[in-house]
């Protein structure tokens, strides 16, 4: 039986994540209500507008249940806005609603505006690859955040221009970029393998 992965579908690019997960053989459920969380084996927090997503998580009564799932050890993948939602600290916007289960400090839109979006190749640790355990992936950055600081137990998996853009802490993987916009499936497979 395929593992069921929930994709937060309140706003953002949830459809692209669903397609990537289906290509990995997962059963996908779009998460819009509390009942949608029942029986999921993993969770994706997609890119989009982190402020809007935080507000909708609160309004729909999903913030605390999603926070509890993150703390329970369920595998969670957050991309771009998902990374912001997972961050413990958001110095510029400390009152923005967020899940806050990942011990990182994040700066929103660190790479500029939508017109400053770009794609690049990144070496990422922890997903197989060469003799150093690194894999090269295509990374799409769109109004992307950057990790300003990491707490104890946070593993930096990849940097761009010396700044962390992929981190993992126990069951939570957060990426500043958008793997769902490329053919790369290693991050979505990670959810299924946990």
Backbone as a chain_set.jsonl record, in Angstrom:
{"seq": "XXXXXXXXXXXXXXXXXXXXXXXXXXXXXXXXXXXXXXXXXXXXXXXXXXXXXXXXXXXXXXXXXXXXXXXXXXXXXXXXXXXXXXXXXXXXXXXXXXXXXXXXXXXXXXXXXXXXXXXXXXXXXXXXXXXXXXXXXXXXXXXXXXXXXXXXXXXXXXXXXXXXXXXXXXXXXXXXXXXXXXXXXXXXXXXXXX", "coords": {"N": [[0.843, -1.189, 0.0], [0.552, 2.224, -0.842], [2.314, 4.899, 0.705], [0.707, 7.556, 2.414], [0.899, 10.879, 1.781], [0.457, 14.059, 3.022], [-0.285, 17.22, 1.628], [-0.102, 20.517, 2.331], [-2.711, 22.526, 1.357], [-3.718, 25.112, 1.301], [-2.871, 27.401, 0.1], [-0.541, 28.448, -2.421], [2.036, 26.451, -4.132], [0.991, 23.76, -4.141], [-0.015, 21.789, -5.882], [2.058, 21.093, -7.636], [3.849, 19.837, -5.9], [2.268, 17.637, -5.203], [2.169, 16.258, -7.665], [4.895, 15.57, -7.945], [5.187, 13.846, -5.741], [3.381, 11.819, -6.43], [4.72, 10.805, -8.645], [6.697, 9.502, -7.316], [5.386, 7.372, -6.329], [3.669, 7.728, -4.198], [0.619, 8.014, -2.318], [-1.444, 10.815, -2.36], [-2.74, 13.418, -0.37], [-4.6, 16.34, -0.292], [-4.375, 18.882, 2.059], [-6.695, 20.635, 3.763], [-8.485, 20.842, 5.806], [-8.955, 19.963, 9.278], [-9.718, 17.269, 9.457], [-8.562, 16.214, 7.191], [-5.978, 15.627, 7.906], [-5.958, 13.189, 9.165], [-4.491, 10.042, 9.327], [-2.299, 10.533, 7.638], [1.059, 9.941, 6.504], [3.203, 11.562, 6.215], [4.18, 15.003, 5.61], [3.912, 17.885, 3.533], [4.882, 21.221, 3.352], [4.279, 23.681, 1.275], [5.769, 26.072, -1.095], [4.792, 29.535, -1.363], [2.818, 32.202, -0.161], [3.989, 33.053, 2.828], [2.903, 34.565, 4.935], [0.141, 34.635, 4.394], [-0.365, 31.882, 4.401], [0.252, 31.217, 7.07], [-1.72, 32.682, 8.423], [-4.045, 31.427, 7.404], [-3.646, 28.793, 8.295], [-4.027, 29.207, 11.019], [-6.683, 30.255, 11.081], [-8.136, 28.085, 10.064], [-7.888, 26.249, 12.035], [-5.688, 24.583, 12.01], [-3.081, 25.063, 12.813], [-2.063, 24.276, 15.444], [-2.52, 21.39, 15.373], [-0.843, 20.696, 13.155], [1.62, 21.555, 14.115], [1.845, 19.78, 16.271], [2.087, 17.345, 14.855], [4.559, 17.759, 13.602], [6.216, 17.777, 15.837], [5.838, 15.206, 16.678], [7.437, 13.497, 15.296], [6.789, 12.835, 12.723], [7.688, 12.721, 9.282], [8.505, 15.749, 7.675], [8.456, 18.029, 5.026], [9.469, 21.168, 4.122], [9.244, 23.794, 1.833], [10.612, 26.787, 0.644], [8.291, 29.104, 1.363], [7.316, 27.256, 3.14], [9.607, 26.637, 4.619], [9.886, 29.045, 5.998], [7.532, 29.006, 7.544], [8.149, 26.873, 9.212], [10.287, 27.801, 10.696], [11.807, 28.659, 13.782], [12.514, 31.237, 14.53], [11.889, 34.431, 13.224], [13.265, 37.131, 12.545], [12.645, 39.708, 11.362], [9.879, 39.74, 11.265], [8.521, 39.037, 13.844], [5.981, 38.468, 14.889], [4.587, 37.083, 13.005], [2.371, 34.472, 12.24], [3.393, 31.143, 12.696], [4.635, 27.754, 12.491], [7.007, 26.991, 13.807], [8.787, 24.885, 14.643], [11.337, 24.177, 13.864], [14.669, 24.682, 14.562], [15.786, 27.256, 13.535], [16.765, 30.491, 12.309], [15.293, 32.71, 10.093], [15.442, 34.74, 7.17], [13.168, 36.426, 5.248], [12.546, 36.575, 1.68], [15.255, 36.85, 0.861], [16.764, 36.784, -1.433], [15.779, 38.708, -3.068], [13.246, 40.207, -5.193], [10.397, 38.883, -7.08], [11.198, 39.157, -9.759], [13.871, 38.711, -9.532], [14.268, 36.038, -9.449], [15.869, 32.839, -9.879], [17.692, 30.006, -11.253], [19.868, 27.395, -10.297], [22.675, 25.119, -10.002], [23.153, 22.993, -7.231], [25.163, 21.512, -4.694], [24.163, 18.98, -2.599], [24.133, 17.489, 0.56], [23.603, 14.216, 2.015], [21.783, 12.789, 0.457], [22.608, 10.683, -1.101], [24.729, 10.079, -3.985], [27.884, 11.304, -5.012], [31.284, 10.199, -4.072], [31.684, 11.671, -1.774], [29.252, 11.76, -0.669], [27.541, 13.602, -1.713], [25.089, 15.13, -3.771], [24.26, 16.564, -6.859], [21.86, 18.974, -7.524], [19.239, 20.606, -9.344], [18.255, 23.781, -8.487], [15.609, 25.936, -7.887], [15.099, 29.227, -7.179], [12.799, 31.395, -5.836], [11.873, 34.4, -4.778], [13.134, 33.698, -2.399], [13.761, 32.498, 0.968], [16.461, 32.775, 3.389], [18.633, 30.95, 5.528], [19.545, 32.336, 8.442], [20.635, 31.719, 10.888], [21.444, 28.781, 12.767], [20.252, 26.406, 15.138], [21.224, 24.149, 17.811], [21.67, 20.81, 16.77], [20.712, 21.119, 14.224], [21.291, 20.296, 10.95], [23.232, 21.437, 8.329], [22.698, 21.08, 4.983], [23.142, 22.087, 2.47], [24.616, 24.944, 0.899], [24.362, 28.199, -0.542], [26.342, 30.531, -2.018], [27.702, 30.664, 0.409], [25.67, 30.72, 2.293], [23.248, 28.987, 4.236], [20.863, 26.942, 2.603], [19.5, 24.603, 2.635], [18.388, 22.547, 5.145], [18.288, 20.197, 7.886], [16.593, 18.878, 10.664], [16.274, 16.35, 12.74], [13.273, 14.946, 12.034], [12.5, 16.86, 10.227], [12.823, 18.492, 7.185], [14.0, 21.259, 5.463], [13.891, 23.48, 2.755], [15.149, 26.224, 0.922], [14.595, 26.533, -1.666], [12.787, 25.38, -4.653], [12.114, 22.241, -5.224], [10.038, 20.92, -6.451], [9.584, 22.112, -8.859], [11.314, 21.079, -10.623], [12.752, 18.137, -12.257], [13.841, 16.652, -10.208], [13.586, 14.262, -7.634], [14.547, 13.472, -5.17], [14.127, 14.679, -2.656], [11.415, 14.454, -2.177], [11.227, 11.692, -2.212], [12.596, 11.164, 0.122], [10.696, 11.743, 2.109], [9.042, 9.491, 1.875], [10.726, 7.466, 2.609], [11.258, 7.708, 5.258]], "CA": [[0.0, 0.0, 0.0], [1.345, 3.451, -0.943], [2.266, 5.803, 1.852], [-0.127, 8.73, 2.167], [1.573, 12.118, 2.143], [-0.404, 15.229, 2.977], [0.299, 18.453, 1.114], [-0.903, 21.659, 2.742], [-3.283, 23.052, 0.115], [-4.45, 26.346, 1.587], [-2.366, 28.428, -0.804], [0.802, 28.103, -2.872], [2.244, 25.508, -5.24], [0.751, 22.408, -3.632], [-0.263, 20.832, -6.973], [3.35, 20.64, -8.15], [4.35, 18.853, -4.936], [1.446, 16.429, -5.34], [2.629, 15.551, -8.861], [6.206, 14.964, -7.64], [4.959, 12.722, -4.827], [2.752, 10.741, -7.194], [5.775, 10.203, -9.463], [7.471, 8.636, -6.402], [4.536, 6.25, -5.942], [2.91, 8.03, -2.989], [-0.766, 8.458, -2.342], [-1.373, 12.212, -1.927], [-3.979, 14.033, 0.115], [-4.521, 17.783, -0.097], [-4.783, 19.207, 3.432], [-7.408, 21.909, 3.902], [-9.245, 20.807, 7.057], [-8.393, 19.119, 10.329], [-9.995, 15.869, 9.131], [-7.649, 15.785, 6.132], [-4.708, 15.182, 8.496], [-6.094, 11.831, 9.693], [-3.887, 8.935, 8.605], [-1.18, 10.834, 6.741], [2.354, 9.415, 6.946], [4.187, 12.623, 6.052], [3.534, 16.278, 5.318], [4.647, 18.885, 2.768], [4.478, 22.618, 3.473], [4.808, 24.168, 0.001], [6.034, 27.485, -1.293], [3.624, 30.393, -1.523], [2.914, 33.409, 0.666], [4.056, 32.539, 4.204], [1.992, 35.324, 5.802], [-1.206, 34.141, 4.106], [-0.452, 30.492, 4.849], [0.203, 31.235, 8.532], [-3.046, 33.16, 8.822], [-5.031, 30.398, 7.078], [-3.443, 27.682, 9.234], [-4.659, 29.604, 12.281], [-8.132, 30.372, 10.889], [-8.726, 26.766, 9.804], [-7.656, 25.38, 13.194], [-4.666, 23.598, 11.642], [-1.746, 25.401, 13.308], [-1.647, 23.4, 16.549], [-2.385, 19.995, 14.933], [0.351, 20.537, 12.315], [2.755, 21.675, 15.047], [1.923, 18.51, 17.015], [2.619, 16.326, 13.949], [5.994, 18.038, 13.454], [6.883, 17.375, 17.086], [5.635, 13.774, 16.899], [8.42, 12.725, 14.541], [6.348, 12.616, 11.351], [8.548, 13.423, 8.326], [7.935, 16.983, 7.156], [9.259, 18.754, 4.053], [9.026, 22.541, 3.915], [9.997, 24.454, 0.765], [10.447, 28.235, 0.515], [7.402, 29.584, 2.42], [7.255, 26.189, 4.137], [10.758, 26.837, 5.499], [9.557, 30.183, 6.863], [6.533, 28.542, 8.505], [8.776, 25.952, 10.157], [11.357, 28.467, 11.448], [11.562, 29.085, 15.161], [12.709, 32.68, 14.639], [11.746, 35.256, 12.029], [13.609, 38.4, 13.189], [11.979, 40.887, 10.792], [8.434, 39.641, 11.461], [8.403, 38.095, 14.969], [4.59, 38.138, 15.206], [3.955, 36.327, 11.918], [2.006, 33.119, 12.68], [4.179, 30.074, 12.086], [4.688, 26.502, 13.236], [8.118, 27.242, 14.712], [9.371, 23.655, 15.203], [12.685, 23.972, 13.346], [15.501, 25.637, 15.288], [16.528, 28.124, 12.624], [16.328, 31.872, 12.127], [15.143, 32.866, 8.654], [15.152, 36.045, 6.583], [12.303, 36.27, 4.072], [12.893, 37.264, 0.427], [16.677, 37.199, 0.961], [17.36, 36.872, -2.763], [15.139, 39.768, -3.834], [11.859, 40.148, -5.644], [10.026, 37.85, -8.058], [12.002, 39.336, -10.974], [15.235, 38.267, -9.236], [14.261, 34.573, -9.369], [16.916, 32.206, -10.68], [17.909, 28.575, -11.104], [21.292, 27.09, -10.231], [22.998, 23.78, -9.517], [23.631, 22.973, -5.849], [25.585, 20.25, -4.097], [23.383, 18.727, -1.391], [24.579, 16.308, 1.307], [22.608, 13.396, 2.674], [20.828, 12.188, -0.463], [23.357, 9.846, -2.031], [25.517, 10.833, -4.95], [29.299, 10.989, -5.229], [32.025, 9.566, -2.973], [31.557, 12.529, -0.583], [27.858, 11.719, -0.228], [26.841, 14.775, -2.216], [24.329, 14.995, -5.008], [24.015, 17.865, -7.481], [20.459, 19.141, -7.887], [18.828, 21.888, -9.903], [17.499, 24.492, -7.456], [14.908, 27.122, -8.36], [14.895, 30.184, -6.086], [11.784, 32.399, -6.156], [11.649, 35.192, -3.553], [13.5, 32.668, -1.432], [14.342, 32.857, 2.265], [17.806, 32.285, 3.679], [18.816, 30.619, 6.937], [20.478, 33.284, 9.043], [21.281, 31.085, 12.034], [20.921, 27.445, 13.08], [20.396, 25.97, 16.515], [21.855, 22.854, 18.05], [20.964, 19.682, 16.174], [20.314, 21.412, 12.845], [22.344, 19.919, 10.004], [23.215, 22.193, 7.077], [22.881, 20.128, 3.89], [23.593, 22.793, 1.281], [24.742, 26.4, 0.986], [24.513, 28.962, -1.775], [27.147, 31.713, -1.701], [28.062, 30.619, 1.818], [24.506, 30.819, 3.174], [22.465, 27.746, 4.222], [19.595, 26.927, 1.867], [18.866, 23.306, 2.888], [18.72, 22.116, 6.501], [17.467, 19.112, 8.437], [16.645, 18.642, 12.101], [15.513, 15.131, 13.003], [12.267, 14.563, 11.041], [12.088, 18.02, 9.436], [13.718, 18.918, 6.11], [13.539, 22.545, 4.942], [14.639, 23.945, 1.592], [14.803, 27.583, 0.499], [14.292, 26.465, -3.095], [11.59, 24.658, -5.083], [12.419, 21.019, -5.978], [8.848, 20.486, -7.186], [9.598, 22.743, -10.183], [12.355, 20.403, -11.392], [12.517, 16.68, -12.283], [14.495, 16.023, -9.052], [12.627, 13.667, -6.701], [15.198, 12.91, -3.972], [13.574, 15.25, -1.425], [10.095, 13.845, -1.983], [11.471, 10.288, -1.833], [13.007, 11.184, 1.532], [9.474, 11.636, 2.916], [8.536, 8.129, 1.809], [11.708, 6.539, 3.18], [11.399, 7.934, 6.704]], "C": [[0.883, 1.246, 0.0], [1.209, 4.282, 0.332], [1.474, 7.036, 1.468], [0.593, 9.972, 2.687], [0.584, 13.266, 1.98], [0.365, 16.434, 2.453], [-0.626, 19.598, 1.521], [-1.388, 22.392, 1.498], [-4.138, 24.291, 0.371], [-4.092, 27.447, 0.604], [-1.003, 27.955, -1.288], [0.831, 27.015, -3.927], [2.101, 24.049, -4.802], [0.558, 21.388, -4.75], [1.045, 20.26, -7.526], [3.98, 19.611, -7.209], [3.574, 17.544, -5.052], [1.894, 15.61, -6.543], [3.974, 14.873, -8.619], [6.042, 13.745, -6.741], [4.324, 11.54, -5.551], [3.765, 10.044, -8.087], [6.658, 9.284, -8.617], [6.646, 7.438, -5.937], [3.712, 6.495, -4.689], [1.441, 8.269, -3.313], [-0.752, 9.863, -1.748], [-2.75, 12.693, -1.475], [-3.743, 15.525, 0.299], [-5.118, 18.115, 1.267], [-5.4, 20.603, 3.463], [-8.167, 21.993, 5.22], [-8.544, 19.884, 8.049], [-8.569, 17.633, 10.002], [-9.043, 15.34, 8.06], [-6.328, 15.252, 6.676], [-4.755, 13.727, 8.972], [-5.428, 10.808, 8.774], [-2.768, 9.28, 7.651], [0.13, 10.349, 7.369], [3.473, 10.448, 6.852], [3.462, 13.874, 5.606], [4.47, 17.178, 4.53], [4.027, 20.248, 3.029], [5.089, 23.325, 2.269], [5.213, 25.634, 0.033], [4.736, 28.227, -1.52], [3.865, 31.674, -0.738], [2.859, 32.988, 2.131], [3.107, 33.271, 5.143], [0.568, 34.818, 5.635], [-1.367, 32.717, 4.634], [-0.534, 30.405, 6.373], [-1.158, 31.66, 9.046], [-4.104, 32.085, 8.573], [-4.88, 29.158, 7.967], [-4.145, 27.968, 10.563], [-6.177, 29.612, 12.14], [-8.816, 29.023, 10.709], [-8.507, 25.788, 10.952], [-6.599, 24.32, 12.943], [-3.31, 23.857, 12.283], [-1.277, 24.435, 14.398], [-1.555, 21.933, 16.14], [-1.153, 19.756, 14.053], [1.602, 20.639, 13.182], [2.949, 20.364, 15.823], [2.481, 17.391, 16.13], [4.121, 16.514, 13.741], [6.763, 17.544, 14.674], [6.795, 15.876, 17.335], [6.679, 12.902, 16.209], [7.987, 12.404, 13.129], [7.293, 13.347, 10.401], [7.819, 14.597, 7.687], [8.938, 17.618, 6.203], [8.657, 20.137, 3.883], [9.883, 23.192, 2.847], [9.612, 25.924, 0.711], [9.545, 28.773, 1.634], [7.248, 28.538, 3.519], [8.41, 26.264, 5.112], [10.482, 27.966, 6.487], [8.558, 29.762, 7.933], [7.137, 27.644, 9.584], [9.765, 26.636, 11.095], [10.917, 28.895, 12.848], [11.609, 30.605, 15.279], [12.613, 33.334, 13.267], [11.987, 36.703, 12.477], [12.853, 39.62, 12.67], [10.478, 40.919, 11.091], [8.14, 38.68, 12.619], [6.978, 37.676, 15.298], [3.879, 37.376, 14.099], [3.618, 34.926, 12.411], [2.835, 32.07, 11.935], [4.223, 28.875, 13.029], [5.833, 26.536, 14.244], [8.788, 26.024, 15.324], [10.803, 23.383, 14.759], [13.578, 25.069, 13.904], [16.423, 26.411, 14.344], [15.943, 29.526, 12.7], [16.369, 32.147, 10.63], [14.871, 34.324, 8.287], [14.339, 35.811, 5.315], [12.861, 37.041, 2.883], [14.357, 37.69, 0.375], [17.343, 37.368, -0.403], [16.68, 37.915, -3.641], [13.71, 39.463, -4.227], [11.64, 39.013, -6.638], [10.898, 37.937, -9.316], [13.456, 38.913, -10.782], [15.334, 36.745, -9.125], [15.334, 33.994, -10.28], [16.965, 30.712, -10.391], [19.41, 28.328, -11.126], [21.478, 25.631, -9.821], [23.596, 23.887, -8.122], [24.118, 21.579, -5.492], [24.847, 20.109, -2.768], [23.881, 17.443, -0.745], [23.38, 15.514, 1.816], [21.601, 12.713, 1.769], [21.523, 11.328, -1.509], [24.193, 10.691, -2.954], [26.943, 10.37, -5.036], [29.959, 10.378, -3.992], [31.991, 10.393, -1.685], [30.137, 12.522, -0.029], [27.064, 12.938, -0.665], [26.196, 14.487, -3.557], [24.129, 16.397, -5.564], [22.567, 17.925, -7.942], [20.256, 20.51, -8.541], [17.934, 22.561, -8.87], [16.923, 25.777, -8.03], [14.59, 28.0, -7.15], [13.923, 31.27, -6.546], [11.443, 33.15, -4.869], [12.016, 34.35, -2.322], [14.01, 33.236, -0.112], [15.783, 32.361, 2.354], [17.872, 31.979, 5.173], [19.914, 31.517, 7.487], [21.281, 32.63, 10.165], [20.641, 29.72, 12.264], [21.176, 27.124, 14.542], [21.064, 24.615, 16.593], [21.009, 21.736, 17.433], [20.469, 19.931, 14.767], [21.497, 21.15, 11.93], [22.18, 20.742, 8.723], [23.587, 21.233, 5.954], [23.4, 20.781, 2.613], [23.639, 24.294, 1.547], [24.816, 26.979, -0.417], [25.194, 30.269, -1.397], [27.414, 31.818, -0.197], [26.908, 30.69, 2.795], [23.674, 29.542, 3.087], [21.132, 27.898, 3.488], [18.877, 25.579, 1.977], [19.337, 22.829, 4.251], [17.79, 20.983, 6.922], [17.677, 19.066, 9.944], [15.695, 17.491, 12.407], [14.584, 14.825, 11.832], [11.861, 15.696, 10.109], [13.188, 18.409, 8.453], [13.156, 20.21, 5.529], [14.486, 23.03, 3.857], [14.19, 25.357, 1.243], [14.345, 27.611, -0.952], [13.108, 25.541, -3.364], [11.936, 23.396, -5.874], [11.246, 20.542, -6.832], [8.756, 21.103, -8.58], [10.67, 22.155, -11.086], [12.027, 18.906, -11.443], [13.078, 15.957, -11.053], [13.463, 15.535, -8.041], [13.248, 13.23, -5.381], [14.595, 13.446, -2.675], [12.19, 14.687, -1.134], [10.233, 12.366, -1.617], [11.869, 10.179, -0.37], [11.795, 11.045, 2.445], [8.968, 10.203, 2.99], [9.455, 7.14, 2.499], [11.827, 6.674, 4.691], [10.498, 7.007, 7.495]], "O": [[1.853, 1.319, 0.755], [0.143, 4.354, 0.944], [1.555, 7.509, 0.335], [0.86, 10.095, 3.882], [-0.043, 13.421, 0.932], [1.528, 16.637, 2.799], [-1.786, 19.646, 1.111], [-0.582, 22.831, 0.678], [-5.166, 24.485, -0.278], [-4.908, 28.32, 0.311], [-0.37, 27.136, -0.623], [-0.187, 26.688, -4.538], [2.973, 23.219, -5.059], [0.933, 20.227, -4.584], [1.12, 19.074, -7.845], [4.573, 18.632, -7.661], [4.164, 16.465, -5.004], [1.99, 14.386, -6.451], [4.179, 13.733, -9.036], [6.691, 12.722, -6.959], [4.692, 10.39, -5.309], [3.692, 8.829, -8.275], [7.299, 8.38, -9.154], [7.16, 6.577, -5.223], [3.109, 5.56, -4.163], [1.079, 8.668, -4.42], [-0.105, 10.084, -0.724], [-3.771, 12.416, -2.106], [-2.793, 15.928, 0.97], [-6.225, 17.685, 1.592], [-4.728, 21.608, 3.225], [-8.461, 23.088, 5.701], [-7.649, 19.122, 7.683], [-7.666, 16.833, 10.245], [-8.75, 14.145, 8.028], [-5.631, 14.507, 5.988], [-3.711, 13.103, 9.161], [-5.757, 10.717, 7.592], [-2.314, 8.408, 6.91], [0.29, 10.345, 8.589], [4.572, 10.223, 7.36], [2.28, 13.829, 5.264], [5.668, 17.24, 4.808], [2.811, 20.419, 2.943], [6.3, 23.549, 2.24], [5.031, 26.335, 1.029], [3.708, 27.627, -1.831], [4.991, 32.165, -0.666], [1.798, 32.606, 2.625], [2.558, 32.658, 6.059], [-0.135, 34.597, 6.621], [-2.385, 32.386, 5.241], [-1.304, 29.608, 6.907], [-1.688, 31.073, 9.99], [-4.963, 31.851, 9.424], [-5.877, 28.544, 8.348], [-4.772, 27.088, 11.152], [-6.882, 29.046, 12.975], [-9.949, 28.836, 11.151], [-8.897, 24.625, 10.857], [-6.605, 23.271, 13.588], [-2.463, 22.964, 12.3], [-0.205, 23.843, 14.28], [-0.592, 21.269, 16.522], [-0.489, 18.729, 14.189], [2.547, 19.874, 12.99], [4.075, 19.901, 16.006], [3.268, 16.571, 16.604], [4.871, 15.538, 13.708], [7.838, 16.959, 14.545], [7.579, 15.327, 18.109], [6.792, 11.712, 16.501], [8.736, 11.762, 12.393], [7.671, 14.485, 10.678], [6.685, 14.473, 7.223], [10.122, 17.735, 6.522], [7.481, 20.273, 3.544], [11.111, 23.156, 2.93], [8.429, 26.267, 0.73], [10.008, 28.887, 2.769], [7.071, 28.881, 4.688], [8.237, 25.99, 6.299], [10.806, 27.858, 7.669], [8.715, 30.119, 9.101], [6.689, 27.655, 10.73], [10.055, 26.116, 12.172], [9.819, 29.412, 13.054], [10.838, 31.196, 16.035], [13.18, 32.852, 12.286], [11.032, 37.428, 12.758], [12.46, 40.48, 13.458], [9.878, 41.992, 11.163], [7.565, 37.614, 12.396], [6.775, 36.635, 15.923], [2.698, 37.052, 14.23], [4.491, 34.247, 12.952], [2.959, 32.108, 10.711], [3.888, 28.979, 14.209], [5.656, 26.155, 15.401], [9.316, 26.118, 16.432], [11.421, 22.435, 15.244], [13.285, 26.253, 13.742], [17.644, 26.249, 14.35], [14.795, 29.724, 13.097], [17.365, 31.852, 9.969], [14.167, 35.04, 8.999], [14.768, 35.086, 4.417], [13.563, 38.038, 3.054], [14.666, 38.78, -0.106], [18.378, 38.026, -0.51], [16.971, 38.001, -4.834], [13.059, 38.581, -3.667], [12.566, 38.283, -6.99], [11.291, 36.912, -9.873], [14.194, 38.772, -11.757], [16.382, 36.223, -8.744], [15.668, 34.572, -11.314], [16.371, 30.221, -9.431], [20.141, 28.97, -11.88], [20.541, 24.989, -9.347], [24.432, 24.75, -7.855], [23.55, 20.582, -5.938], [24.897, 21.0, -1.92], [24.036, 16.424, -1.419], [22.294, 16.057, 2.02], [20.648, 12.11, 2.263], [21.085, 11.252, -2.657], [24.35, 11.892, -2.732], [27.201, 9.169, -5.125], [29.295, 10.078, -2.999], [32.247, 9.855, -0.608], [29.848, 13.194, 0.961], [26.04, 13.27, -0.067], [26.701, 13.704, -4.361], [23.855, 17.326, -4.805], [22.098, 17.042, -8.661], [21.022, 21.444, -8.305], [16.953, 21.967, -8.424], [17.646, 26.603, -8.586], [13.904, 27.575, -6.221], [14.184, 31.978, -7.519], [10.8, 32.598, -3.976], [11.278, 34.313, -1.338], [14.61, 34.311, -0.073], [16.253, 31.619, 1.491], [17.244, 32.661, 5.983], [21.062, 31.46, 7.048], [22.454, 32.944, 10.368], [19.456, 29.522, 11.995], [22.193, 27.524, 15.111], [21.421, 24.015, 15.58], [19.785, 21.727, 17.563], [19.862, 19.045, 14.165], [22.574, 21.715, 12.114], [21.112, 20.74, 8.11], [24.666, 20.641, 5.97], [24.018, 20.123, 1.777], [22.833, 24.84, 2.3], [25.276, 26.325, -1.354], [24.693, 31.022, -0.562], [27.361, 32.9, 0.388], [27.129, 30.718, 4.005], [23.413, 29.056, 1.986], [20.379, 28.845, 3.718], [17.766, 25.429, 1.467], [20.538, 22.716, 4.494], [16.684, 20.824, 6.406], [18.799, 19.198, 10.433], [14.474, 17.639, 12.341], [15.054, 14.479, 10.748], [10.968, 15.518, 9.281], [14.336, 18.626, 8.841], [11.988, 20.268, 5.147], [15.707, 22.999, 4.011], [12.997, 25.658, 1.264], [13.773, 28.6, -1.41], [12.505, 24.992, -2.441], [12.044, 23.469, -7.099], [11.442, 19.84, -7.824], [7.941, 20.67, -9.396], [10.914, 22.661, -12.181], [11.12, 18.453, -10.746], [12.816, 14.768, -10.872], [12.576, 16.287, -7.637], [12.547, 12.667, -4.54], [14.557, 12.722, -1.681], [11.835, 14.468, 0.025], [9.459, 11.845, -0.815], [11.519, 9.208, 0.302], [11.845, 10.32, 3.439], [8.517, 9.751, 4.043], [9.005, 6.079, 2.932], [12.443, 5.825, 5.337], [10.486, 7.059, 8.724]]}, "num_chains": 1, "name": "protein.A"}
